[in-house]
């Protein structure tokens, strides 16, 4: 699966790597600043007891 995605990206290997890094950074940004804050009020952590 990853090889097929790698072949779909344009350019030489360094440009493909740059595109992949930018896509990963964009996905992490979207998760941390949009998805996780939106979903955090819906999830209530259980009572944790460490003894």
C-alpha positions in Angstrom: 0.0 0.0 0.0 2.7 2.5 0.9 4.7 1.6 -2.2 1.7 2.4 -4.4 1.2 5.7 -2.6 4.9 6.5 -3.0 4.7 5.8 -6.7 1.7 8.2 -7.1 3.7 11.1 -5.7 5.4 13.3 -8.3 9.0 14.2 -8.6 12.3 12.7 -7.4 12.7 10.9 -4.1 13.6 14.0 -2.1 10.5 15.9 -3.3 8.4 12.9 -2.5 9.9 12.8 1.0 9.2 16.5 1.4 5.6 16.0 0.4 5.1 13.1 2.8 6.6 15.1 5.6 4.3 18.0 4.9 1.3 15.8 4.8 2.2 14.1 8.1 2.8 17.6 9.7 -0.6 18.8 8.3 -2.4 15.7 9.7 -0.8 16.1 13.1 -1.7 19.8 13.2 -5.3 19.0 12.3 -5.5 16.3 15.0 -3.9 18.3 17.8 -5.6 21.7 17.1 -9.0 20.7 15.7 -9.9 17.1 16.3 -8.6 16.4 19.9 -10.0 19.7 21.4 -13.4 19.0 19.7 -13.6 15.4 21.1 -12.1 16.0 24.6 -15.4 17.1 26.2 -17.1 14.0 24.9 -14.6 11.7 26.6 -14.5 11.6 30.4 -11.5 9.8 31.8 -12.3 7.2 34.4 -11.4 7.6 38.1 -7.7 6.6 38.5 -6.6 5.3 41.8 -2.9 4.7 42.3 -2.2 3.0 45.6 
